[in-house]
Each structure stands twice: as C-alpha cells, then as structure tokens.
C-alpha cells in the first residue's frame, strides 16, 4: 500500500522536528517535505502534490490560513489539516470555511495527529475532540 505523503508546514524548527519524529514511526505515513513559511508550503504543494499538508496558522510571509486557501485552490486533491495553538471558534470556523479537512490544537494529545491524517486522507473531516466538548 502506498504511504500517505505529508508536507509539514511549521515555522518553529523544534515543533517541526517533533512532528517529524512522531510521524516517522507510522508505517503508512511518509514525510516528503517541510516548509518554514506559508510561501514555501504553497510552492511545495503545487510542485509535488502531497496527500496531506499539516499547516500551522501563524506562519511568516503568508499566514497558514491564506496558504491553506491557495493550496486547496491550486491542488484540490491535497488535504490540509490546520495545527494551531489557537483554540478559538473563529479560527476553527475560518479554517473550515476555507476547506481544511481538519483542525487540531497543538495542546491536544499527540496520538490524534496520525488518526487525523488518516481520516483527512479518506475524505473524513476531523476537529480536535477538545473542540467538540461543551464549553463551561
């Protein structure tokens, strides 16, 4: 079976390296590229068409939401999962409106990332479980 190809778009090197280490242990997921800003993410996705992009919202040059819009416009077969420290409903709604396949907050359990990638690749939307729980 062909692995799910992933582009990691995250401007913080330590976070990107941590995501890479986490995902490299998954036999059905292959990291094919890394981007440290939104412009690089858009260019890479357009050239190589990864199956899934893991996109940080707070990115230099082009923010993650605009990069998501451009990627989905230019490479509609690529799925984008937003991974952000922003848990506010406005960000989640904006990502959803742009067509993101999923939204995970960085504070969520690491085990959700691989499951979210698999769901997005299958065309199933996903929002971090902490975002679906009732708010106090």
DRENTORKOL-3810 file (N, C-alpha, C; in nm, 4 decimals):
REM DRENTORKOL-3810
@n.u->0.0835; n.v->-0.1170; n.w->0.0000; ca.u->0.0000; ca.v->0.0000; ca.w->0.0000; c.u->0.0889; c.v->0.1246; c.w->0.0000
@n.u->0.0535; n.v->0.2210; n.w->-0.0816; ca.u->0.1276; ca.v->0.3464; ca.w->-0.0925; c.u->0.1072; c.v->0.4292; c.w->0.0341
@n.u->0.2169; n.v->0.4802; n.w->0.0918; ca.u->0.2016; ca.v->0.5614; ca.w->0.2133; c.u->0.1348; c.v->0.6956; c.w->0.1836
@n.u->0.0769; n.v->0.7538; n.w->0.2864; ca.u->0.0180; ca.v->0.8876; ca.w->0.2784; c.u->0.1341; c.v->0.9866; c.w->0.2836
@n.u->0.1458; n.v->1.0705; n.w->0.1810; ca.u->0.2560; ca.v->1.1660; ca.w->0.1764; c.u->0.2180; c.v->1.2953; c.w->0.2478
@n.u->0.3122; n.v->1.3479; n.w->0.3255; ca.u->0.2867; ca.v->1.4610; ca.w->0.4144; c.u->0.3868; c.v->1.5730; c.w->0.3911
@n.u->0.3350; n.v->1.6955; n.w->0.3890; ca.u->0.4167; ca.v->1.8161; ca.w->0.3952; c.u->0.3935; c.v->1.8782; c.w->0.5321
@n.u->0.5009; n.v->1.9034; n.w->0.6066; ca.u->0.4924; ca.v->1.9700; ca.w->0.7362; c.u->0.5202; c.v->2.1184; c.w->0.7152
@n.u->0.4221; n.v->2.2026; n.w->0.7403; ca.u->0.4368; ca.v->2.3477; ca.w->0.7272; c.u->0.4285; c.v->2.4092; c.w->0.8660
@n.u->0.5436; n.v->2.4371; n.w->0.9234; ca.u->0.5542; ca.v->2.4864; ca.w->1.0611; c.u->0.6803; c.v->2.5708; c.w->1.0694
@n.u->0.6682; n.v->2.6938; n.w->1.1187; ca.u->0.7827; ca.v->2.7830; ca.w->1.1203; c.u->0.8798; c.v->2.7580; c.w->1.2358
@n.u->0.8377; n.v->2.6914; n.w->1.3396; ca.u->0.9264; ca.v->2.6626; ca.w->1.4517; c.u->0.9965; c.v->2.5279; c.w->1.4294
@n.u->1.1278; n.v->2.5341; n.w->1.4164; ca.u->1.2074; ca.v->2.4157; ca.w->1.3851; c.u->1.1863; c.v->2.3030; c.w->1.4859
@n.u->1.1852; n.v->2.3345; n.w->1.6148; ca.u->1.1696; ca.v->2.2299; ca.w->1.7164; c.u->1.0340; c.v->2.1608; c.w->1.7062
@n.u->0.9305; n.v->2.2373; n.w->1.6801; ca.u->0.7972; ca.v->2.1787; ca.w->1.6642; c.u->0.7949; c.v->2.0902; c.w->1.5391
@n.u->0.8504; n.v->2.1416; n.w->1.4304; ca.u->0.8537; ca.v->2.0651; ca.w->1.3052; c.u->0.9313; c.v->1.9341; c.w->1.3231
@n.u->1.0449; n.v->1.9412; n.w->1.3909; ca.u->1.1235; ca.v->1.8199; ca.w->1.4155; c.u->1.0473; c.v->1.7216; c.w->1.5036
@n.u->0.9757; n.v->1.7734; n.w->1.6040; ca.u->0.8960; ca.v->1.6865; ca.w->1.6904; c.u->0.7846; c.v->1.6170; c.w->1.6133
@n.u->0.7170; n.v->1.6920; n.w->1.5259; ca.u->0.6117; ca.v->1.6328; ca.w->1.4427; c.u->0.6700; c.v->1.5249; c.w->1.3517
@n.u->0.7852; n.v->1.5555; n.w->1.2956; ca.u->0.8508; ca.v->1.4600; ca.w->1.2064; c.u->0.8853; c.v->1.3305; c.w->1.2810
@n.u->0.9427; n.v->1.3428; n.w->1.3991; ca.u->0.9762; ca.v->1.2244; ca.w->1.4789; c.u->0.8511; c.v->1.1433; c.w->1.5133
@n.u->0.7463; n.v->1.2123; n.w->1.5495; ca.u->0.6215; ca.v->1.1457; ca.w->1.5844; c.u->0.5656; c.v->1.0680; c.w->1.4644
@n.u->0.5657; n.v->1.1307; n.w->1.3485; ca.u->0.5042; ca.v->1.0685; ca.w->1.2308; c.u->0.5925; c.v->0.9641; c.w->1.1629
@n.u->0.7236; n.v->0.9740; n.w->1.1795; ca.u->0.8125; ca.v->0.8759; ca.w->1.1170; c.u->0.7925; c.v->0.7355; c.w->1.1723
@n.u->0.7338; n.v->0.7244; n.w->1.2895; ca.u->0.7089; ca.v->0.5919; ca.w->1.3471; c.u->0.5857; c.v->0.5239; c.w->1.2859
@n.u->0.5088; n.v->0.5979; n.w->1.2082; ca.u->0.3884; ca.v->0.5446; ca.w->1.1437; c.u->0.4261; c.v->0.4834; c.w->1.0090
@n.u->0.3961; n.v->0.3557; n.w->0.9895; ca.u->0.4383; ca.v->0.2865; ca.w->0.8679; c.u->0.3614; c.v->0.3284; c.w->0.7432
@n.u->0.2442; n.v->0.3868; n.w->0.7606; ca.u->0.1631; ca.v->0.4259; ca.w->0.6450; c.u->0.1695; c.v->0.5752; c.w->0.6148
@n.u->0.2620; n.v->0.6463; n.w->0.6797; ca.u->0.2765; ca.v->0.7908; ca.w->0.6613; c.u->0.4216; c.v->0.8205; c.w->0.6262
@n.u->0.4405; n.v->0.9051; n.w->0.5228; ca.u->0.5754; ca.v->0.9410; ca.w->0.4785; c.u->0.5872; c.v->1.0933; c.w->0.4668
@n.u->0.6834; n.v->1.1513; n.w->0.5397; ca.u->0.7115; ca.v->1.2945; ca.w->0.5285; c.u->0.7891; c.v->1.3154; c.w->0.3992
@n.u->0.7349; n.v->1.3967; n.w->0.3088; ca.u->0.8018; ca.v->1.4211; ca.w->0.1809; c.u->0.8554; c.v->1.5629; c.w->0.1694
@n.u->0.8214; n.v->1.6491; n.w->0.2654; ca.u->0.8715; ca.v->1.7851; ca.w->0.2604; c.u->0.8424; c.v->1.8617; c.w->0.3864
@n.u->0.9165; n.v->1.9717; n.w->0.4023; ca.u->0.8993; ca.v->2.0614; ca.w->0.5151; c.u->0.9020; c.v->2.2042; c.w->0.4633
@n.u->0.8206; n.v->2.2886; n.w->0.5234; ca.u->0.8178; ca.v->2.4305; ca.w->0.4875; c.u->0.8216; c.v->2.5121; c.w->0.6147
@n.u->0.9017; n.v->2.6185; n.w->0.6142; ca.u->0.9111; ca.v->2.7032; ca.w->0.7332; c.u->0.8322; c.v->2.8320; c.w->0.7186
@n.u->0.7628; n.v->2.8492; n.w->0.6047; ca.u->0.6750; ca.v->2.9645; ca.w->0.5884; c.u->0.5637; c.v->2.9292; c.w->0.4899
@n.u->0.4610; n.v->3.0121; n.w->0.4874; ca.u->0.3460; ca.v->2.9837; ca.w->0.4029; c.u->0.3781; c.v->2.9811; c.w->0.2543
@n.u->0.4664; n.v->3.0691; n.w->0.2116; ca.u->0.5043; ca.v->3.0737; ca.w->0.0696; c.u->0.5702; c.v->2.9429; c.w->0.0260
@n.u->0.6611; n.v->2.8905; n.w->0.1082; ca.u->0.7255; ca.v->2.7616; ca.w->0.0772; c.u->0.6222; c.v->2.6494; c.w->0.0723
@n.u->0.5266; n.v->2.6525; n.w->0.1635; ca.u->0.4233; ca.v->2.5482; ca.w->0.1671; c.u->0.3411; c.v->2.5479; c.w->0.0391
@n.u->0.3004; n.v->2.6658; n.w->-0.0060; ca.u->0.2211; ca.v->2.6760; ca.w->-0.1286; c.u->0.3023; c.v->2.6259; c.w->-0.2481
@n.u->0.4290; n.v->2.6682; n.w->-0.2568; ca.u->0.5143; ca.v->2.6270; ca.w->-0.3688; c.u->0.5369; c.v->2.4761; c.w->-0.3690
@n.u->0.5666; n.v->2.4191; n.w->-0.2528; ca.u->0.5918; ca.v->2.2749; ca.w->-0.2442; c.u->0.4670; c.v->2.1958; c.w->-0.2815
@n.u->0.3553; n.v->2.2359; n.w->-0.2264; ca.u->0.2300; ca.v->2.1643; ca.w->-0.2556; c.u->0.1973; c.v->2.1705; c.w->-0.4038
@n.u->0.2188; n.v->2.2861; n.w->-0.4662; ca.u->0.1918; ca.v->2.2993; ca.w->-0.6085; c.u->0.2831; c.v->2.2142; c.w->-0.6938
@n.u->0.4072; n.v->2.1998; n.w->-0.6526; ca.u->0.5047; ca.v->2.1237; ca.w->-0.7312; c.u->0.4933; c.v->1.9730; c.w->-0.7099
@n.u->0.4693; n.v->1.9296; n.w->-0.5854; ca.u->0.4749; ca.v->1.7866; ca.w->-0.5527; c.u->0.3410; c.v->1.7233; c.w->-0.5175
@n.u->0.2399; n.v->1.8031; n.w->-0.4866; ca.u->0.1077; ca.v->1.7498; ca.w->-0.4570; c.u->0.1026; c.v->1.6441; c.w->-0.3478
@n.u->0.1493; n.v->1.6772; n.w->-0.2254; ca.u->0.1396; ca.v->1.5780; ca.w->-0.1171; c.u->-0.0064; c.v->1.5446; c.w->-0.0890
@n.u->-0.0285; n.v->1.4284; n.w->-0.0298; ca.u->-0.1654; ca.v->1.3893; ca.w->0.0050; c.u->-0.2231; c.v->1.4821; c.w->0.1116
@n.u->-0.1409; n.v->1.5158; n.w->0.2118; ca.u->-0.1874; ca.v->1.5956; ca.w->0.3256; c.u->-0.0803; c.v->1.6985; c.w->0.3626
@n.u->-0.1254; n.v->1.8192; n.w->0.3950; ca.u->-0.0381; ca.v->1.9233; ca.w->0.4486; c.u->-0.0794; c.v->1.9466; c.w->0.5934
@n.u->0.0182; n.v->1.9435; n.w->0.6835; ca.u->-0.0041; ca.v->1.9827; ca.w->0.8221; c.u->0.0378; c.v->2.1289; c.w->0.8289
@n.u->-0.0587; n.v->2.2187; n.w->0.8533; ca.u->-0.0372; ca.v->2.3627; ca.w->0.8388; c.u->-0.0553; c.v->2.4379; c.w->0.9701
@n.u->0.0503; n.v->2.5064; n.w->1.0128; ca.u->0.0398; ca.v->2.5981; ca.w->1.1266; c.u->-0.0294; c.v->2.7253; c.w->1.0784
@n.u->-0.1117; n.v->2.7871; n.w->1.1621; ca.u->-0.1785; ca.v->2.9117; ca.w->1.1241; c.u->-0.0801; c.v->3.0288; c.w->1.1239
@n.u->0.0007; n.v->3.0386; n.w->1.2274; ca.u->0.0911; ca.v->3.1535; ca.w->1.2421; c.u->0.2214; c.v->3.1260; c.w->1.1682
@n.u->0.2200; n.v->3.1600; n.w->1.0383; ca.u->0.3367; ca.v->3.1366; ca.w->0.9532; c.u->0.3845; c.v->3.2697; c.w->0.8956
@n.u->0.5163; n.v->3.2848; n.w->0.8761; ca.u->0.5669; ca.v->3.4059; ca.w->0.8131; c.u->0.5415; c.v->3.4074; c.w->0.6612
@n.u->0.5518; n.v->3.5244; n.w->0.6033; ca.u->0.5365; ca.v->3.5547; ca.w->0.4605; c.u->0.3921; c.v->3.5417; c.w->0.4134
@n.u->0.3339; n.v->3.4255; n.w->0.4279; ca.u->0.1904; ca.v->3.4058; ca.w->0.4024; c.u->0.1388; c.v->3.3281; c.w->0.5228
@n.u->0.0353; n.v->3.3785; n.w->0.5912; ca.u->-0.0124; ca.v->3.3050; ca.w->0.7087; c.u->-0.0740; c.v->3.1717; c.w->0.6667
@n.u->-0.0884; n.v->3.0839; n.w->0.7615; ca.u->-0.1354; ca.v->2.9488; ca.w->0.7332; c.u->-0.2738; c.v->2.9406; c.w->0.6723
@n.u->-0.3620; n.v->3.0319; n.w->0.7085; ca.u->-0.4967; ca.v->3.0286; ca.w->0.6514; c.u->-0.4946; c.v->3.0677; c.w->0.5035
@n.u->-0.4184; n.v->3.1711; n.w->0.4695; ca.u->-0.4068; ca.v->3.2101; ca.w->0.3284; c.u->-0.3330; c.v->3.1017; c.w->0.2493
@n.u->-0.2307; n.v->3.0433; n.w->0.3087; ca.u->-0.1600; ca.v->2.9335; ca.w->0.2419; c.u->-0.2549; c.v->2.8157; c.w->0.2195
@n.u->-0.3406; n.v->2.7877; n.w->0.3163; ca.u->-0.4408; ca.v->2.6812; ca.w->0.3010; c.u->-0.5322; c.v->2.7110; c.w->0.1832
@n.u->-0.5809; n.v->2.8339; n.w->0.1753; ca.u->-0.6685; ca.v->2.8728; ca.w->0.0649; c.u->-0.5996; c.v->2.8518; c.w->-0.0695
@n.u->-0.4742; n.v->2.8966; n.w->-0.0799; ca.u->-0.4017; ca.v->2.8837; ca.w->-0.2055; c.u->-0.3734; c.v->2.7378; c.w->-0.2407
@n.u->-0.3345; n.v->2.6600; n.w->-0.1430; ca.u->-0.3058; ca.v->2.5179; ca.w->-0.1687; c.u->-0.4309; c.v->2.4467; c.w->-0.2176
@n.u->-0.5426; n.v->2.4684; n.w->-0.1508; ca.u->-0.6656; ca.v->2.3993; ca.w->-0.1896; c.u->-0.7171; c.v->2.4470; c.w->-0.3256
@n.u->-0.6892; n.v->2.5703; n.w->-0.3593; ca.u->-0.7274; ca.v->2.6216; ca.w->-0.4907; c.u->-0.6390; c.v->2.5619; c.w->-0.6004
@n.u->-0.5079; n.v->2.5524; n.w->-0.5741; ca.u->-0.4127; ca.v->2.5071; ca.w->-0.6752; c.u->-0.3988; c.v->2.3557; c.w->-0.6827
@n.u->-0.4170; n.v->2.2865; n.w->-0.5711; ca.u->-0.4023; ca.v->2.1402; ca.w->-0.5678; c.u->-0.5207; c.v->2.0805; c.w->-0.4917
@n.u->-0.6367; n.v->2.0748; n.w->-0.5555; ca.u->-0.7589; ca.v->2.0338; ca.w->-0.4854; c.u->-0.7579; c.v->1.8905; c.w->-0.4310
@n.u->-0.6668; n.v->1.8061; n.w->-0.4763; ca.u->-0.6603; ca.v->1.6696; ca.w->-0.4235; c.u->-0.5811; c.v->1.6612; c.w->-0.2932
@n.u->-0.5113; n.v->1.7681; n.w->-0.2591; ca.u->-0.4361; ca.v->1.7735; ca.w->-0.1342; c.u->-0.5308; c.v->1.8146; c.w->-0.0215
@n.u->-0.5197; n.v->1.7477; n.w->0.0902; ca.u->-0.5979; ca.v->1.7826; ca.w->0.2103; c.u->-0.5094; c.v->1.8647; c.w->0.3027
@n.u->-0.5693; n.v->1.9599; n.w->0.3724; ca.u->-0.4946; ca.v->2.0415; ca.w->0.4680; c.u->-0.5541; c.v->2.0217; c.w->0.6068
@n.u->-0.4658; n.v->1.9937; n.w->0.7016; ca.u->-0.5027; ca.v->1.9862; ca.w->0.8422; c.u->-0.4345; c.v->2.1032; c.w->0.9117
@n.u->-0.5128; n.v->2.1877; n.w->0.9737; ca.u->-0.4586; ca.v->2.3014; ca.w->1.0473; c.u->-0.4188; c.v->2.2524; c.w->1.1861
@n.u->-0.2956; n.v->2.2832; n.w->1.2234; ca.u->-0.2433; ca.v->2.2503; ca.w->1.3560; c.u->-0.2019; c.v->2.3825; c.w->1.4192
@n.u->-0.2721; n.v->2.4224; n.w->1.5242; ca.u->-0.2525; ca.v->2.5569; ca.w->1.5761; c.u->-0.2632; c.v->2.5618; c.w->1.7274
@n.u->-0.2037; n.v->2.6661; n.w->1.7836; ca.u->-0.2208; ca.v->2.6903; ca.w->1.9269; c.u->-0.3485; c.v->2.7697; c.w->1.9524
@n.u->-0.4131; n.v->2.8167; n.w->1.8454; ca.u->-0.5374; ca.v->2.8940; ca.w->1.8564; c.u->-0.6567; c.v->2.7991; c.w->1.8680
@n.u->-0.7239; n.v->2.8015; n.w->1.9803; ca.u->-0.8392; ca.v->2.7144; ca.w->2.0020; c.u->-0.9719; c.v->2.7883; c.w->1.9860
@n.u->-0.9664; n.v->2.9140; n.w->1.9472; ca.u->-1.0877; ca.v->2.9938; ca.w->1.9367; c.u->-1.1745; c.v->2.9471; c.w->1.8199
@n.u->-1.3050; n.v->2.9507; n.w->1.8422; ca.u->-1.4006; ca.v->2.9078; ca.w->1.7398; c.u->-1.3843; c.v->2.9836; c.w->1.6085
@n.u->-1.3461; n.v->3.1106; n.w->1.6145; ca.u->-1.3316; ca.v->3.1911; ca.w->1.4921; c.u->-1.2258; c.v->3.1321; c.w->1.4001
@n.u->-1.1146; n.v->3.0865; n.w->1.4553; ca.u->-1.0098; ca.v->3.0246; ca.w->1.3737; c.u->-1.0572; c.v->2.8917; c.w->1.3148
@n.u->-1.1238; n.v->2.8137; n.w->1.3982; ca.u->-1.1734; ca.v->2.6838; ca.w->1.3522; c.u->-1.2736; c.v->2.7039; c.w->1.2390
@n.u->-1.3638; n.v->2.7988; n.w->1.2551; ca.u->-1.4642; ca.v->2.8262; ca.w->1.1526; c.u->-1.3999; c.v->2.8765; c.w->1.0241
@n.u->-1.3011; n.v->2.9627; n.w->1.0362; ca.u->-1.2337; ca.v->3.0149; ca.w->0.9172; c.u->-1.1624; c.v->2.9025; c.w->0.8425
@n.u->-1.0951; n.v->2.8143; n.w->0.9150; ca.u->-1.0275; ca.v->2.7010; ca.w->0.8506; c.u->-1.1290; c.v->2.6113; c.w->0.7810
@n.u->-1.2395; n.v->2.5867; n.w->0.8465; ca.u->-1.3457; ca.v->2.5035; ca.w->0.7889; c.u->-1.4028; c.v->2.5680; c.w->0.6627
@n.u->-1.4272; n.v->2.6985; n.w->0.6677; ca.u->-1.4800; ca.v->2.7719; ca.w->0.5530; c.u->-1.3844; c.v->2.7648; c.w->0.4339
@n.u->-1.2552; n.v->2.7684; n.w->0.4619; ca.u->-1.1549; ca.v->2.7601; ca.w->0.3553; c.u->-1.1444; c.v->2.6201; c.w->0.2953
@n.u->-1.1989; n.v->2.5211; n.w->0.3655; ca.u->-1.1960; ca.v->2.3846; ca.w->0.3149; c.u->-1.0961; c.v->2.2934; c.w->0.3819
@n.u->-1.0400; n.v->2.3356; n.w->0.4957; ca.u->-0.9469; ca.v->2.2486; ca.w->0.5675; c.u->-1.0169; c.v->2.1190; c.w->0.6063
@n.u->-0.9452; n.v->2.0102; n.w->0.5958; ca.u->-1.0011; ca.v->1.8783; ca.w->0.6260; c.u->-1.0019; c.v->1.8492; c.w->0.7749
@n.u->-0.9253; n.v->1.9252; n.w->0.8514; ca.u->-0.9199; ca.v->1.9017; ca.w->0.9947; c.u->-0.8576; c.v->2.0183; c.w->1.0674
@n.u->-0.8770; n.v->2.0198; n.w->1.1980; ca.u->-0.8228; ca.v->2.1249; ca.w->1.2831; c.u->-0.7837; c.v->2.0613; c.w->1.4157
@n.u->-0.6569; n.v->2.0701; n.w->1.4483; ca.u->-0.6071; ca.v->2.0201; ca.w->1.5764; c.u->-0.5384; c.v->2.1335; c.w->1.6497
@n.u->-0.5629; n.v->2.1428; n.w->1.7793; ca.u->-0.4865; ca.v->2.2393; ca.w->1.8571; c.u->-0.3590; c.v->2.1700; c.w->1.9044
@n.u->-0.2529; n.v->2.2467; n.w->1.9132; ca.u->-0.1220; ca.v->2.1905; ca.w->1.9493; c.u->-0.1215; c.v->2.1301; c.w->2.0886
@n.u->-0.2135; n.v->2.1708; n.w->2.1727; ca.u->-0.2194; ca.v->2.1184; ca.w->2.3082; c.u->-0.2894; c.v->1.9828; c.w->2.3143
@n.u->-0.3420; n.v->1.9346; n.w->2.2027; ca.u->-0.4137; ca.v->1.8068; ca.w->2.2040; c.u->-0.3150; c.v->1.6902; c.w->2.2117
@n.u->-0.3658; n.v->1.5750; n.w->2.2460; ca.u->-0.2863; ca.v->1.4536; ca.w->2.2584; c.u->-0.2205; c.v->1.4199; c.w->2.1246
@n.u->-0.0929; n.v->1.3889; n.w->2.1277; ca.u->-0.0170; ca.v->1.3600; ca.w->2.0055; c.u->-0.0747; c.v->1.2436; c.w->1.9258
@n.u->-0.1423; n.v->1.1504; n.w->1.9916; ca.u->-0.1973; ca.v->1.0344; ca.w->1.9213; c.u->-0.3047; c.v->1.0739; c.w->1.8202
@n.u->-0.3625; n.v->1.1930; n.w->1.8352; ca.u->-0.4672; ca.v->1.2359; ca.w->1.7432; c.u->-0.4131; c.v->1.2736; c.w->1.6052
@n.u->-0.2870; n.v->1.3099; n.w->1.5961; ca.u->-0.2328; ca.v->1.3580; ca.w->1.4695; c.u->-0.2364; c.v->1.2515; c.w->1.3608
@n.u->-0.1836; n.v->1.1344; n.w->1.3858; ca.u->-0.1829; ca.v->1.0292; ca.w->1.2841; c.u->-0.3250; c.v->0.9881; c.w->1.2469
@n.u->-0.4134; n.v->0.9796; n.w->1.3457; ca.u->-0.5529; ca.v->0.9439; ca.w->1.3173; c.u->-0.6190; c.v->1.0514; c.w->1.2318
@n.u->-0.5894; n.v->1.1772; n.w->1.2601; ca.u->-0.6461; ca.v->1.2868; ca.w->1.1819; c.u->-0.5955; c.v->1.2823; c.w->1.0387
@n.u->-0.4680; n.v->1.2531; n.w->1.0205; ca.u->-0.4105; ca.v->1.2409; ca.w->0.8858; c.u->-0.4832; c.v->1.1318; c.w->0.8078
@n.u->-0.5018; n.v->1.0177; n.w->0.8703; ca.u->-0.5699; ca.v->0.9063; ca.w->0.8017; c.u->-0.7143; c.v->0.9432; c.w->0.7657
@n.u->-0.7829; n.v->1.0089; n.w->0.8576; ca.u->-0.9209; ca.v->1.0496; ca.w->0.8301; c.u->-0.9271; c.v->1.1512; c.w->0.7168
@n.u->-0.8396; n.v->1.2489; n.w->0.7193; ca.u->-0.8377; ca.v->1.3506; ca.w->0.6134; c.u->-0.8085; c.v->1.2861; c.w->0.4784
@n.u->-0.7140; n.v->1.1955; n.w->0.4767; ca.u->-0.6779; ca.v->1.1269; ca.w->0.3521; c.u->-0.7971; c.v->1.0493; c.w->0.2953
@n.u->-0.8818; n.v->0.9992; n.w->0.3823; ca.u->-1.0016; ca.v->0.9267; ca.w->0.3400; c.u->-1.1188; c.v->1.0193; c.w->0.3090
@n.u->-1.0978; n.v->1.1492; n.w->0.3280; ca.u->-1.2040; ca.v->1.2454; ca.w->0.2990; c.u->-1.2993; c.v->1.2695; c.w->0.4138
@n.u->-1.2606; n.v->1.2286; n.w->0.5340; ca.u->-1.3457; ca.v->1.2467; ca.w->0.6515; c.u->-1.2985; c.v->1.3681; c.w->0.7312
@n.u->-1.3870; n.v->1.4632; n.w->0.7625; ca.u->-1.3455; ca.v->1.5811; ca.w->0.8389; c.u->-1.3181; c.v->1.5449; c.w->0.9846
@n.u->-1.2336; n.v->1.6237; n.w->1.0491; ca.u->-1.1989; ca.v->1.5972; ca.w->1.1876; c.u->-1.1705; c.v->1.7284; c.w->1.2579
@n.u->-1.2219; n.v->1.7412; n.w->1.3781; ca.u->-1.1901; ca.v->1.8537; ca.w->1.4659; c.u->-1.1449; c.v->1.7943; c.w->1.5986
@n.u->-1.0426; n.v->1.8523; n.w->1.6552; ca.u->-0.9891; ca.v->1.8065; ca.w->1.7819; c.u->-1.1014; c.v->1.7815; c.w->1.8810
@n.u->-1.1023; n.v->1.6652; n.w->1.9468; ca.u->-1.2096; ca.v->1.6348; ca.w->2.0411; c.u->-1.2329; c.v->1.7419; c.w->2.1463
@n.u->-1.1294; n.v->1.8094; n.w->2.1903; ca.u->-1.1491; ca.v->1.9131; ca.w->2.2919; c.u->-1.2313; c.v->2.0289; c.w->2.2370
@n.u->-1.2378; n.v->2.0409; n.w->2.1055; ca.u->-1.3148; ca.v->2.1481; ca.w->2.0449; c.u->-1.4625; c.v->2.1101; c.w->2.0260
@n.u->-1.4936; n.v->1.9838; n.w->2.0411; ca.u->-1.6321; ca.v->1.9413; ca.w->2.0257; c.u->-1.7022; c.v->1.9245; c.w->2.1593
@n.u->-1.6267; n.v->1.9331; n.w->2.2671; ca.u->-1.6856; ca.v->1.9203; ca.w->2.4006; c.u->-1.7610; c.v->2.0477; c.w->2.4378
@n.u->-1.8671; n.v->2.0356; n.w->2.5167; ca.u->-1.9399; ca.v->2.1556; ca.w->2.5602; c.u->-1.8480; c.v->2.2461; c.w->2.6398
@n.u->-1.8651; n.v->2.3759; n.w->2.6237; ca.u->-1.7830; ca.v->2.4717; ca.w->2.6964; c.u->-1.8516; c.v->2.5104; c.w->2.8264
@n.u->-1.7716; n.v->2.5242; n.w->2.9339; ca.u->-1.8313; ca.v->2.5598; ca.w->3.0643; c.u->-1.8898; c.v->2.6981; c.w->3.0641
END
